[in-house]
């Protein structure tokens, strides 16, 4: 596919670095530590969370539950603000660099639950059942909690759905191409902890939930499948989603039977007594990361536009839309940055190494070949699919540097195997697990 001049190659390399710097700036400034410093404060035994004040001396006990990919970071940030002697449970998918005194630690699985996911859920349910009306339950919830903390409902055979069947169900859901909110709708109704059931377990304690959100702002009960919130979804929704994506035949029999015989149990709704003494505060979300990326891009001399309308779109449709939008903006201003938050969807049909961000970026490479456009797509949690990367960056030189007639790119897309290609080019975004999870960022530069 031809070559590019050394001067053009340097220009492309410089813009790839600018895109990386914008993403790194967003990661640094949209931090859990900063968010907790703004939203959580304790002085003279008065705890402020959001706009609520809690006089700790009025409670006999405070118990903290922190779950999700950001569980360790949230627990550390909470301790930094509150201090004193804490007790609780931390359940994450990564090993902590250090442990906070008074907490029990579990390492659950992600994206599918493990035996320790079930152990974590069992321990949390047992601890919450010991709370009473004189207790304060603090829940700190972040993305990934759906699989990291899990206890399945009882099957029609009056026994818990087995771990292999649960894992197979999760794989079918993740690979179905359904948006995360629809995936979590089904997860809620198959779980003893999701869809408000942790709140029910903690009742009648006073409850406060602190969210570091990786779901759309309009659907907070989708975060970690909403363990402490009234569930806005229903059994009817589950049946519709399962039919739409042909899931029942993909589920193991123990789960499929619940659908075929319409035996799912409904989750707690807003009129449930469990929520009478419950409050919820989102302290960090994808919008914060978007705003920080926009500030960094503006400081780098770009006119900035934000467009989140392709959230939950298929990756190829989102790529076409955002590139068209970028070119439209470029017709009006020469140096423009288009930022898009949220997540795109992929349907995995082959077993390569990659993730939705690398798939999106690679899908952009051929349409921008030779053009002064740079595209970065990465996850704020530092993890993209089953690869060691958070995402990748492409530009007008990518197709030339791959070489050939573009067949290697098309083959990698078909096989869902983008990571090896990006790794060979040196265009992966590698941060390691960030301890945060605010969905994805797509940064498109026209220059």
ZAPARO-473206 format. One record per residue (C-alpha): residue in one letter; residue number from 0; x, y, z. Coordinates in steps of 0.1 Angstrom, whole numbers, plus 5000, padded with zeros to 4 digits. Layout:
BEGIN
code A | pos NUM | c1 X | c2 Y | c3 Z
...
***
This chain:
BEGIN
code X | pos 0 | c1 5000 | c2 5000 | c3 5000
code X | pos 1 | c1 5027 | c2 5026 | c3 4992
code X | pos 2 | c1 5047 | c2 5046 | c3 5017
code X | pos 3 | c1 5047 | c2 5079 | c3 5035
code X | pos 4 | c1 5076 | c2 5104 | c3 5037
code X | pos 5 | c1 5097 | c2 5107 | c3 5068
code X | pos 6 | c1 5084 | c2 5142 | c3 5075
code X | pos 7 | c1 5047 | c2 5130 | c3 5073
code X | pos 8 | c1 5057 | c2 5100 | c3 5095
code X | pos 9 | c1 5070 | c2 5124 | c3 5122
code X | pos 10 | c1 5038 | c2 5145 | c3 5120
code X | pos 11 | c1 5016 | c2 5114 | c3 5125
code X | pos 12 | c1 5038 | c2 5102 | c3 5154
code X | pos 13 | c1 5035 | c2 5136 | c3 5170
code X | pos 14 | c1 4997 | c2 5136 | c3 5168
code X | pos 15 | c1 4995 | c2 5100 | c3 5182
code X | pos 16 | c1 5015 | c2 5113 | c3 5212
code X | pos 17 | c1 4991 | c2 5143 | c3 5216
code X | pos 18 | c1 4962 | c2 5119 | c3 5216
code X | pos 19 | c1 4979 | c2 5098 | c3 5243
code X | pos 20 | c1 4986 | c2 5128 | c3 5264
code X | pos 21 | c1 4949 | c2 5139 | c3 5263
code X | pos 22 | c1 4938 | c2 5105 | c3 5274
code X | pos 23 | c1 4965 | c2 5104 | c3 5302
code X | pos 24 | c1 4954 | c2 5138 | c3 5314
code X | pos 25 | c1 4918 | c2 5126 | c3 5316
code X | pos 26 | c1 4928 | c2 5096 | c3 5336
code X | pos 27 | c1 4949 | c2 5116 | c3 5360
code X | pos 28 | c1 4924 | c2 5143 | c3 5368
code X | pos 29 | c1 4892 | c2 5122 | c3 5368
code X | pos 30 | c1 4906 | c2 5103 | c3 5398
code X | pos 31 | c1 4888 | c2 5086 | c3 5427
code X | pos 32 | c1 4910 | c2 5104 | c3 5452
code X | pos 33 | c1 4899 | c2 5138 | c3 5439
code X | pos 34 | c1 4863 | c2 5128 | c3 5437
code X | pos 35 | c1 4862 | c2 5115 | c3 5473
code X | pos 36 | c1 4880 | c2 5147 | c3 5485
code X | pos 37 | c1 4852 | c2 5167 | c3 5470
code X | pos 38 | c1 4823 | c2 5145 | c3 5481
code X | pos 39 | c1 4833 | c2 5128 | c3 5513
code X | pos 40 | c1 4844 | c2 5145 | c3 5545
code X | pos 41 | c1 4844 | c2 5136 | c3 5582
code X | pos 42 | c1 4851 | c2 5160 | c3 5611
code X | pos 43 | c1 4841 | c2 5159 | c3 5647
code X | pos 44 | c1 4823 | c2 5126 | c3 5641
code X | pos 45 | c1 4801 | c2 5142 | c3 5614
code X | pos 46 | c1 4803 | c2 5124 | c3 5581
code X | pos 47 | c1 4793 | c2 5143 | c3 5550
code X | pos 48 | c1 4786 | c2 5123 | c3 5518
code X | pos 49 | c1 4773 | c2 5144 | c3 5490
code X | pos 50 | c1 4748 | c2 5167 | c3 5506
code X | pos 51 | c1 4739 | c2 5144 | c3 5535
code X | pos 52 | c1 4753 | c2 5147 | c3 5570
code X | pos 53 | c1 4755 | c2 5116 | c3 5593
code X | pos 54 | c1 4762 | c2 5120 | c3 5630
code X | pos 55 | c1 4783 | c2 5089 | c3 5636
code X | pos 56 | c1 4776 | c2 5089 | c3 5674
code X | pos 57 | c1 4740 | c2 5083 | c3 5666
code X | pos 58 | c1 4749 | c2 5048 | c3 5651
code X | pos 59 | c1 4760 | c2 5018 | c3 5670
code X | pos 60 | c1 4779 | c2 5005 | c3 5641
code X | pos 61 | c1 4792 | c2 5015 | c3 5606
code X | pos 62 | c1 4799 | c2 4988 | c3 5581
code X | pos 63 | c1 4815 | c2 4994 | c3 5547
code X | pos 64 | c1 4811 | c2 4973 | c3 5515
code X | pos 65 | c1 4833 | c2 4983 | c3 5485
code X | pos 66 | c1 4829 | c2 4963 | c3 5453
code X | pos 67 | c1 4840 | c2 4964 | c3 5417
code X | pos 68 | c1 4871 | c2 4971 | c3 5397
code X | pos 69 | c1 4877 | c2 5003 | c3 5418
code X | pos 70 | c1 4869 | c2 4987 | c3 5451
code X | pos 71 | c1 4905 | c2 4990 | c3 5466
code X | pos 72 | c1 4909 | c2 5026 | c3 5454
code X | pos 73 | c1 4875 | c2 5036 | c3 5468
code X | pos 74 | c1 4882 | c2 5020 | c3 5502
code X | pos 75 | c1 4915 | c2 5037 | c3 5505
code X | pos 76 | c1 4900 | c2 5071 | c3 5495
code X | pos 77 | c1 4872 | c2 5066 | c3 5520
code X | pos 78 | c1 4897 | c2 5058 | c3 5548
code X | pos 79 | c1 4917 | c2 5089 | c3 5538
code X | pos 80 | c1 4887 | c2 5111 | c3 5543
code X | pos 81 | c1 4871 | c2 5094 | c3 5573
code X | pos 82 | c1 4900 | c2 5079 | c3 5592
code X | pos 83 | c1 4895 | c2 5061 | c3 5624
code X | pos 84 | c1 4886 | c2 5024 | c3 5628
code X | pos 85 | c1 4867 | c2 5010 | c3 5599
code X | pos 86 | c1 4852 | c2 4975 | c3 5593
code X | pos 87 | c1 4839 | c2 4961 | c3 5561
code X | pos 88 | c1 4845 | c2 4940 | c3 5530
code X | pos 89 | c1 4864 | c2 4948 | c3 5498
code X | pos 90 | c1 4858 | c2 4928 | c3 5467
code X | pos 91 | c1 4877 | c2 4935 | c3 5435
code X | pos 92 | c1 4891 | c2 4917 | c3 5405
code X | pos 93 | c1 4927 | c2 4927 | c3 5412
code X | pos 94 | c1 4951 | c2 4921 | c3 5441
code X | pos 95 | c1 4955 | c2 4952 | c3 5464
code X | pos 96 | c1 4990 | c2 4966 | c3 5468
code X | pos 97 | c1 4982 | c2 4970 | c3 5505
code X | pos 98 | c1 4952 | c2 4962 | c3 5527
code X | pos 99 | c1 4933 | c2 4985 | c3 5550
code X | pos 100 | c1 4930 | c2 4973 | c3 5586
code X | pos 101 | c1 4895 | c2 4961 | c3 5595
code X | pos 102 | c1 4885 | c2 4950 | c3 5560
code X | pos 103 | c1 4882 | c2 4915 | c3 5547
code X | pos 104 | c1 4894 | c2 4911 | c3 5511
code X | pos 105 | c1 4881 | c2 4890 | c3 5482
code X | pos 106 | c1 4893 | c2 4887 | c3 5446
code X | pos 107 | c1 4863 | c2 4879 | c3 5425
code X | pos 108 | c1 4863 | c2 4871 | c3 5388
code X | pos 109 | c1 4858 | c2 4894 | c3 5358
code X | pos 110 | c1 4842 | c2 4893 | c3 5333
code X | pos 111 | c1 4828 | c2 4860 | c3 5346
code X | pos 112 | c1 4823 | c2 4851 | c3 5383
code X | pos 113 | c1 4846 | c2 4827 | c3 5401
code X | pos 114 | c1 4843 | c2 4807 | c3 5433
code X | pos 115 | c1 4857 | c2 4837 | c3 5452
code X | pos 116 | c1 4829 | c2 4859 | c3 5437
code X | pos 117 | c1 4804 | c2 4837 | c3 5454
code X | pos 118 | c1 4824 | c2 4837 | c3 5486
code X | pos 119 | c1 4825 | c2 4875 | c3 5486
code X | pos 120 | c1 4787 | c2 4877 | c3 5480
code X | pos 121 | c1 4780 | c2 4851 | c3 5508
code X | pos 122 | c1 4802 | c2 4870 | c3 5532
code X | pos 123 | c1 4786 | c2 4904 | c3 5524
code X | pos 124 | c1 4751 | c2 4890 | c3 5528
code X | pos 125 | c1 4760 | c2 4874 | c3 5561
code X | pos 126 | c1 4775 | c2 4907 | c3 5574
code X | pos 127 | c1 4745 | c2 4928 | c3 5563
code X | pos 128 | c1 4721 | c2 4905 | c3 5579
code X | pos 129 | c1 4736 | c2 4913 | c3 5613
code X | pos 130 | c1 4729 | c2 4951 | c3 5609
code X | pos 131 | c1 4699 | c2 4967 | c3 5625
code X | pos 132 | c1 4682 | c2 5001 | c3 5626
code X | pos 133 | c1 4711 | c2 5015 | c3 5647
code X | pos 134 | c1 4736 | c2 5007 | c3 5619
code X | pos 135 | c1 4750 | c2 5027 | c3 5590
code X | pos 136 | c1 4758 | c2 5007 | c3 5559
code X | pos 137 | c1 4781 | c2 5024 | c3 5534
code X | pos 138 | c1 4782 | c2 5009 | c3 5500
code X | pos 139 | c1 4808 | c2 5019 | c3 5475
code X | pos 140 | c1 4801 | c2 5005 | c3 5440
code X | pos 141 | c1 4820 | c2 5006 | c3 5408
code X | pos 142 | c1 4820 | c2 4988 | c3 5374
code X | pos 143 | c1 4827 | c2 4951 | c3 5372
code X | pos 144 | c1 4808 | c2 4944 | c3 5404
code X | pos 145 | c1 4783 | c2 4923 | c3 5385
code X | pos 146 | c1 4807 | c2 4894 | c3 5382
code X | pos 147 | c1 4831 | c2 4902 | c3 5411
code X | pos 148 | c1 4804 | c2 4898 | c3 5437
code X | pos 149 | c1 4778 | c2 4872 | c3 5428
code X | pos 150 | c1 4755 | c2 4846 | c3 5443
code X | pos 151 | c1 4730 | c2 4830 | c3 5419
code X | pos 152 | c1 4694 | c2 4824 | c3 5426
code X | pos 153 | c1 4680 | c2 4789 | c3 5433
code X | pos 154 | c1 4672 | c2 4769 | c3 5402
code X | pos 155 | c1 4640 | c2 4750 | c3 5396
code X | pos 156 | c1 4657 | c2 4719 | c3 5412
code X | pos 157 | c1 4657 | c2 4739 | c3 5445
code X | pos 158 | c1 4695 | c2 4743 | c3 5445
code X | pos 159 | c1 4719 | c2 4771 | c3 5436
code X | pos 160 | c1 4727 | c2 4775 | c3 5400
code X | pos 161 | c1 4763 | c2 4760 | c3 5397
code X | pos 162 | c1 4793 | c2 4781 | c3 5391
code X | pos 163 | c1 4800 | c2 4765 | c3 5357
code X | pos 164 | c1 4764 | c2 4772 | c3 5346
code X | pos 165 | c1 4767 | c2 4808 | c3 5360
code X | pos 166 | c1 4800 | c2 4814 | c3 5341
code X | pos 167 | c1 4785 | c2 4800 | c3 5309
code X | pos 168 | c1 4755 | c2 4823 | c3 5313
code X | pos 169 | c1 4778 | c2 4853 | c3 5317
code X | pos 170 | c1 4798 | c2 4844 | c3 5286
code X | pos 171 | c1 4766 | c2 4841 | c3 5266
code X | pos 172 | c1 4755 | c2 4875 | c3 5278
code X | pos 173 | c1 4788 | c2 4892 | c3 5272
code X | pos 174 | c1 4792 | c2 4878 | c3 5237
code X | pos 175 | c1 4756 | c2 4884 | c3 5227
code X | pos 176 | c1 4762 | c2 4919 | c3 5214
code X | pos 177 | c1 4736 | c2 4933 | c3 5238
code X | pos 178 | c1 4743 | c2 4967 | c3 5255
code X | pos 179 | c1 4755 | c2 4965 | c3 5291
code X | pos 180 | c1 4722 | c2 4978 | c3 5305
code X | pos 181 | c1 4703 | c2 4948 | c3 5289
code X | pos 182 | c1 4730 | c2 4924 | c3 5300
code X | pos 183 | c1 4726 | c2 4936 | c3 5335
code X | pos 184 | c1 4688 | c2 4934 | c3 5333
code X | pos 185 | c1 4691 | c2 4896 | c3 5331
code X | pos 186 | c1 4720 | c2 4894 | c3 5356
code X | pos 187 | c1 4698 | c2 4912 | c3 5382
code X | pos 188 | c1 4671 | c2 4886 | c3 5379
code X | pos 189 | c1 4694 | c2 4857 | c3 5382
code X | pos 190 | c1 4712 | c2 4870 | c3 5413
code X | pos 191 | c1 4707 | c2 4870 | c3 5451
code X | pos 192 | c1 4727 | c2 4903 | c3 5454
code X | pos 193 | c1 4718 | c2 4925 | c3 5424
code X | pos 194 | c1 4688 | c2 4945 | c3 5415
code X | pos 195 | c1 4684 | c2 4960 | c3 5450
code X | pos 196 | c1 4688 | c2 4927 | c3 5469
code X | pos 197 | c1 4718 | c2 4939 | c3 5489
code X | pos 198 | c1 4697 | c2 4968 | c3 5501
code X | pos 199 | c1 4670 | c2 4944 | c3 5511
code X | pos 200 | c1 4697 | c2 4924 | c3 5530
code X | pos 201 | c1 4709 | c2 4955 | c3 5549
code X | pos 202 | c1 4674 | c2 4967 | c3 5559
code X | pos 203 | c1 4665 | c2 4983 | c3 5583
code X | pos 204 | c1 4700 | c2 4999 | c3 5585
code X | pos 205 | c1 4705 | c2 5034 | c3 5573
code X | pos 206 | c1 4721 | c2 5030 | c3 5538
code X | pos 207 | c1 4743 | c2 5053 | c3 5517
code X | pos 208 | c1 4757 | c2 5042 | c3 5483
code X | pos 209 | c1 4786 | c2 5060 | c3 5467
code X | pos 210 | c1 4790 | c2 5054 | c3 5430
code X | pos 211 | c1 4820 | c2 5055 | c3 5407
code X | pos 212 | c1 4799 | c2 5048 | c3 5376
code X | pos 213 | c1 4807 | c2 5031 | c3 5343
code X | pos 214 | c1 4771 | c2 5032 | c3 5330
code X | pos 215 | c1 4750 | c2 5059 | c3 5314
code X | pos 216 | c1 4741 | c2 5087 | c3 5338
code X | pos 217 | c1 4704 | c2 5081 | c3 5332
code X | pos 218 | c1 4706 | c2 5045 | c3 5343
code X | pos 219 | c1 4725 | c2 5044 | c3 5376
code X | pos 220 | c1 4707 | c2 5012 | c3 5386
code X | pos 221 | c1 4727 | c2 4994 | c3 5359
code X | pos 222 | c1 4760 | c2 5000 | c3 5377
code X | pos 223 | c1 4772 | c2 4966 | c3 5389
code X | pos 224 | c1 4736 | c2 4955 | c3 5382
code X | pos 225 | c1 4722 | c2 4979 | c3 5409
code X | pos 226 | c1 4727 | c2 4959 | c3 5441
code X | pos 227 | c1 4715 | c2 4988 | c3 5463
code X | pos 228 | c1 4690 | c2 5005 | c3 5441
code X | pos 229 | c1 4653 | c2 4999 | c3 5432
code X | pos 230 | c1 4653 | c2 4980 | c3 5400
code X | pos 231 | c1 4637 | c2 4997 | c3 5370
code X | pos 232 | c1 4637 | c2 4965 | c3 5349
code X | pos 233 | c1 4613 | c2 4936 | c3 5351
code X | pos 234 | c1 4609 | c2 4899 | c3 5343
code X | pos 235 | c1 4592 | c2 4910 | c3 5311
code X | pos 236 | c1 4623 | c2 4929 | c3 5301
code X | pos 237 | c1 4644 | c2 4898 | c3 5307
code X | pos 238 | c1 4622 | c2 4877 | c3 5285
code X | pos 239 | c1 4622 | c2 4903 | c3 5257
code X | pos 240 | c1 4660 | c2 4906 | c3 5258
code X | pos 241 | c1 4665 | c2 4868 | c3 5258
code X | pos 242 | c1 4642 | c2 4864 | c3 5228
code X | pos 243 | c1 4658 | c2 4893 | c3 5209
code X | pos 244 | c1 4693 | c2 4879 | c3 5211
code X | pos 245 | c1 4684 | c2 4842 | c3 5210
code X | pos 246 | c1 4699 | c2 4837 | c3 5245
code X | pos 247 | c1 4677 | c2 4809 | c3 5259
code X | pos 248 | c1 4692 | c2 4782 | c3 5237
code X | pos 249 | c1 4727 | c2 4795 | c3 5246
code X | pos 250 | c1 4721 | c2 4793 | c3 5283
code X | pos 251 | c1 4728 | c2 4761 | c3 5303
code X | pos 252 | c1 4697 | c2 4741 | c3 5312
code X | pos 253 | c1 4695 | c2 4753 | c3 5348
code X | pos 254 | c1 4691 | c2 4789 | c3 5336
code X | pos 255 | c1 4672 | c2 4782 | c3 5304
code X | pos 256 | c1 4645 | c2 4764 | c3 5324
code X | pos 257 | c1 4639 | c2 4795 | c3 5345
code X | pos 258 | c1 4630 | c2 4813 | c3 5313
code X | pos 259 | c1 4611 | c2 4785 | c3 5296
code X | pos 260 | c1 4589 | c2 4780 | c3 5327
code X | pos 261 | c1 4587 | c2 4817 | c3 5335
code X | pos 262 | c1 4600 | c2 4811 | c3 5370
code X | pos 263 | c1 4622 | c2 4842 | c3 5374
code X | pos 264 | c1 4616 | c2 4860 | c3 5407
code X | pos 265 | c1 4610 | c2 4898 | c3 5405
code X | pos 266 | c1 4635 | c2 4922 | c3 5420
code X | pos 267 | c1 4627 | c2 4949 | c3 5446
code X | pos 268 | c1 4611 | c2 4980 | c3 5432
code X | pos 269 | c1 4609 | c2 5016 | c3 5445
code X | pos 270 | c1 4581 | c2 5009 | c3 5469
code X | pos 271 | c1 4600 | c2 4982 | c3 5487
code X | pos 272 | c1 4607 | c2 4990 | c3 5524
code X | pos 273 | c1 4644 | c2 4983 | c3 5519
code X | pos 274 | c1 4648 | c2 5018 | c3 5503
code X | pos 275 | c1 4630 | c2 5039 | c3 5529
code X | pos 276 | c1 4664 | c2 5047 | c3 5546
code X | pos 277 | c1 4686 | c2 5046 | c3 5515
code X | pos 278 | c1 4705 | c2 5074 | c3 5497
code X | pos 279 | c1 4727 | c2 5073 | c3 5466
code X | pos 280 | c1 4754 | c2 5096 | c3 5454
code X | pos 281 | c1 4774 | c2 5094 | c3 5421
code X | pos 282 | c1 4808 | c2 5110 | c3 5428
code X | pos 283 | c1 4825 | c2 5101 | c3 5395
code X | pos 284 | c1 4812 | c2 5091 | c3 5361
code X | pos 285 | c1 4822 | c2 5090 | c3 5324
code X | pos 286 | c1 4811 | c2 5127 | c3 5320
code X | pos 287 | c1 4839 | c2 5138 | c3 5344
code X | pos 288 | c1 4865 | c2 5119 | c3 5322
code X | pos 289 | c1 4850 | c2 5135 | c3 5291
code X | pos 290 | c1 4852 | c2 5170 | c3 5306
code X | pos 291 | c1 4888 | c2 5165 | c3 5316
code X | pos 292 | c1 4898 | c2 5152 | c3 5282
code X | pos 293 | c1 4880 | c2 5182 | c3 5266
code X | pos 294 | c1 4900 | c2 5206 | c3 5288
code X | pos 295 | c1 4933 | c2 5189 | c3 5279
code X | pos 296 | c1 4924 | c2 5190 | c3 5242
code X | pos 297 | c1 4915 | c2 5227 | c3 5244
code X | pos 298 | c1 4948 | c2 5234 | c3 5261
code X | pos 299 | c1 4966 | c2 5216 | c3 5232
code X | pos 300 | c1 4950 | c2 5241 | c3 5208
code X | pos 301 | c1 4920 | c2 5221 | c3 5195
code X | pos 302 | c1 4885 | c2 5233 | c3 5190
code X | pos 303 | c1 4866 | c2 5207 | c3 5210
code X | pos 304 | c1 4832 | c2 5191 | c3 5204
code X | pos 305 | c1 4816 | c2 5164 | c3 5225
code X | pos 306 | c1 4793 | c2 5138 | c3 5210
code X | pos 307 | c1 4781 | c2 5108 | c3 5231
code X | pos 308 | c1 4752 | c2 5099 | c3 5208
code X | pos 309 | c1 4768 | c2 5066 | c3 5197
code X | pos 310 | c1 4769 | c2 5052 | c3 5232
code X | pos 311 | c1 4761 | c2 5014 | c3 5230
code X | pos 312 | c1 4761 | c2 5014 | c3 5192
code X | pos 313 | c1 4779 | c2 4986 | c3 5173
code X | pos 314 | c1 4816 | c2 4995 | c3 5169
code X | pos 315 | c1 4815 | c2 4998 | c3 5131
code X | pos 316 | c1 4784 | c2 5020 | c3 5130
code X | pos 317 | c1 4800 | c2 5042 | c3 5157
code X | pos 318 | c1 4832 | c2 5045 | c3 5137
code X | pos 319 | c1 4814 | c2 5056 | c3 5106
code X | pos 320 | c1 4793 | c2 5081 | c3 5124
code X | pos 321 | c1 4821 | c2 5097 | c3 5144
code X | pos 322 | c1 4845 | c2 5100 | c3 5114
code X | pos 323 | c1 4817 | c2 5116 | c3 5094
code X | pos 324 | c1 4810 | c2 5140 | c3 5123
code X | pos 325 | c1 4848 | c2 5148 | c3 5126
code X | pos 326 | c1 4851 | c2 5156 | c3 5089
code X | pos 327 | c1 4820 | c2 5178 | c3 5091
code X | pos 328 | c1 4836 | c2 5197 | c3 5120
code X | pos 329 | c1 4869 | c2 5200 | c3 5101
code X | pos 330 | c1 4851 | c2 5218 | c3 5072
code X | pos 331 | c1 4845 | c2 5246 | c3 5096
code X | pos 332 | c1 4878 | c2 5247 | c3 5117
code X | pos 333 | c1 4912 | c2 5234 | c3 5108
code X | pos 334 | c1 4922 | c2 5219 | c3 5141
code X | pos 335 | c1 4894 | c2 5200 | c3 5159
code X | pos 336 | c1 4890 | c2 5173 | c3 5186
code X | pos 337 | c1 4859 | c2 5152 | c3 5188
code X | pos 338 | c1 4854 | c2 5134 | c3 5221
code X | pos 339 | c1 4829 | c2 5106 | c3 5226
code X | pos 340 | c1 4822 | c2 5088 | c3 5258
code X | pos 341 | c1 4805 | c2 5056 | c3 5268
code X | pos 342 | c1 4810 | c2 5022 | c3 5252
code X | pos 343 | c1 4805 | c2 5006 | c3 5218
code X | pos 344 | c1 4793 | c2 4970 | c3 5214
code X | pos 345 | c1 4810 | c2 4941 | c3 5197
code X | pos 346 | c1 4797 | c2 4906 | c3 5189
code X | pos 347 | c1 4826 | c2 4882 | c3 5194
code X | pos 348 | c1 4825 | c2 4853 | c3 5169
code X | pos 349 | c1 4862 | c2 4844 | c3 5169
code X | pos 350 | c1 4887 | c2 4839 | c3 5197
code X | pos 351 | c1 4914 | c2 4864 | c3 5190
code X | pos 352 | c1 4930 | c2 4888 | c3 5214
code X | pos 353 | c1 4916 | c2 4923 | c3 5217
code X | pos 354 | c1 4886 | c2 4943 | c3 5230
code X | pos 355 | c1 4860 | c2 4968 | c3 5219
code X | pos 356 | c1 4883 | c2 4998 | c3 5219
code X | pos 357 | c1 4909 | c2 4982 | c3 5197
code X | pos 358 | c1 4882 | c2 4969 | c3 5174
code X | pos 359 | c1 4868 | c2 5004 | c3 5171
code X | pos 360 | c1 4902 | c2 5020 | c3 5165
code X | pos 361 | c1 4911 | c2 4994 | c3 5139
code X | pos 362 | c1 4878 | c2 4999 | c3 5121
code X | pos 363 | c1 4888 | c2 5036 | c3 5117
code X | pos 364 | c1 4922 | c2 5028 | c3 5102
code X | pos 365 | c1 4911 | c2 5021 | c3 5066
code X | pos 366 | c1 4887 | c2 5050 | c3 5062
code X | pos 367 | c1 4913 | c2 5075 | c3 5074
code X | pos 368 | c1 4943 | c2 5061 | c3 5054
code X | pos 369 | c1 4965 | c2 5090 | c3 5042
code X | pos 370 | c1 4943 | c2 5116 | c3 5060
code X | pos 371 | c1 4954 | c2 5140 | c3 5088
code X | pos 372 | c1 4932 | c2 5122 | c3 5114
code X | pos 373 | c1 4942 | c2 5105 | c3 5146
code X | pos 374 | c1 4918 | c2 5082 | c3 5166
code X | pos 375 | c1 4924 | c2 5069 | c3 5201
code X | pos 376 | c1 4899 | c2 5046 | c3 5219
code X | pos 377 | c1 4906 | c2 5032 | c3 5253
code X | pos 378 | c1 4890 | c2 5021 | c3 5286
code X | pos 379 | c1 4895 | c2 5042 | c3 5317
code X | pos 380 | c1 4900 | c2 5009 | c3 5337
code X | pos 381 | c1 4931 | c2 5001 | c3 5318
code X | pos 382 | c1 4916 | c2 4969 | c3 5304
code X | pos 383 | c1 4903 | c2 4962 | c3 5270
code X | pos 384 | c1 4887 | c2 4928 | c3 5265
code X | pos 385 | c1 4911 | c2 4899 | c3 5269
code X | pos 386 | c1 4942 | c2 4919 | c3 5260
code X | pos 387 | c1 4969 | c2 4936 | c3 5282
code X | pos 388 | c1 4961 | c2 4969 | c3 5266
code X | pos 389 | c1 4935 | c2 4996 | c3 5275
code X | pos 390 | c1 4930 | c2 5004 | c3 5238
code X | pos 391 | c1 4948 | c2 5017 | c3 5208
code X | pos 392 | c1 4956 | c2 5047 | c3 5186
code X | pos 393 | c1 4954 | c2 5048 | c3 5148
code X | pos 394 | c1 4960 | c2 5075 | c3 5122
code X | pos 395 | c1 4964 | c2 5082 | c3 5085
code X | pos 396 | c1 4997 | c2 5062 | c3 5085
code X | pos 397 | c1 4984 | c2 5030 | c3 5101
code X | pos 398 | c1 4974 | c2 5012 | c3 5069
code X | pos 399 | c1 5008 | c2 5021 | c3 5053
code X | pos 400 | c1 5027 | c2 5009 | c3 5083
code X | pos 401 | c1 5008 | c2 4976 | c3 5084
code X | pos 402 | c1 5017 | c2 4971 | c3 5048
code X | pos 403 | c1 5001 | c2 4950 | c3 5021
code X | pos 404 | c1 4967 | c2 4958 | c3 5006
code X | pos 405 | c1 4948 | c2 4961 | c3 5039
code X | pos 406 | c1 4940 | c2 4924 | c3 5041
code X | pos 407 | c1 4958 | c2 4921 | c3 5075
code X | pos 408 | c1 4936 | c2 4948 | c3 5090
code X | pos 409 | c1 4904 | c2 4932 | c3 5076
code X | pos 410 | c1 4915 | c2 4898 | c3 5088
code X | pos 411 | c1 4922 | c2 4911 | c3 5123
code X | pos 412 | c1 4888 | c2 4927 | c3 5124
code X | pos 413 | c1 4870 | c2 4895 | c3 5113
code X | pos 414 | c1 4889 | c2 4875 | c3 5139
code X | pos 415 | c1 4885 | c2 4900 | c3 5167
code X | pos 416 | c1 4923 | c2 4899 | c3 5169
code X | pos 417 | c1 4934 | c2 4935 | c3 5168
code X | pos 418 | c1 4959 | c2 4934 | c3 5197
code X | pos 419 | c1 4987 | c2 4916 | c3 5180
code X | pos 420 | c1 4986 | c2 4940 | c3 5151
code X | pos 421 | c1 4987 | c2 4971 | c3 5173
code X | pos 422 | c1 5013 | c2 4955 | c3 5195
code X | pos 423 | c1 5036 | c2 4950 | c3 5165
code X | pos 424 | c1 5031 | c2 4987 | c3 5155
code X | pos 425 | c1 5036 | c2 5000 | c3 5190
code X | pos 426 | c1 5002 | c2 5016 | c3 5190
code X | pos 427 | c1 4986 | c2 5000 | c3 5220
code X | pos 428 | c1 4976 | c2 5021 | c3 5250
code X | pos 429 | c1 4990 | c2 5003 | c3 5280
code X | pos 430 | c1 4983 | c2 5017 | c3 5315
code X | pos 431 | c1 4978 | c2 4986 | c3 5335
code X | pos 432 | c1 4947 | c2 4984 | c3 5358
code X | pos 433 | c1 4940 | c2 5020 | c3 5369
code X | pos 434 | c1 4919 | c2 5012 | c3 5399
code X | pos 435 | c1 4892 | c2 5033 | c3 5383
code X | pos 436 | c1 4864 | c2 5025 | c3 5359
code X | pos 437 | c1 4845 | c2 5053 | c3 5341
code X | pos 438 | c1 4837 | c2 5036 | c3 5308
code X | pos 439 | c1 4856 | c2 5044 | c3 5276
code X | pos 440 | c1 4869 | c2 5075 | c3 5258
code X | pos 441 | c1 4872 | c2 5080 | c3 5221
code X | pos 442 | c1 4894 | c2 5109 | c3 5211
code X | pos 443 | c1 4894 | c2 5119 | c3 5174
code X | pos 444 | c1 4917 | c2 5146 | c3 5162
code X | pos 445 | c1 4917 | c2 5163 | c3 5128
code X | pos 446 | c1 4948 | c2 5185 | c3 5122
***
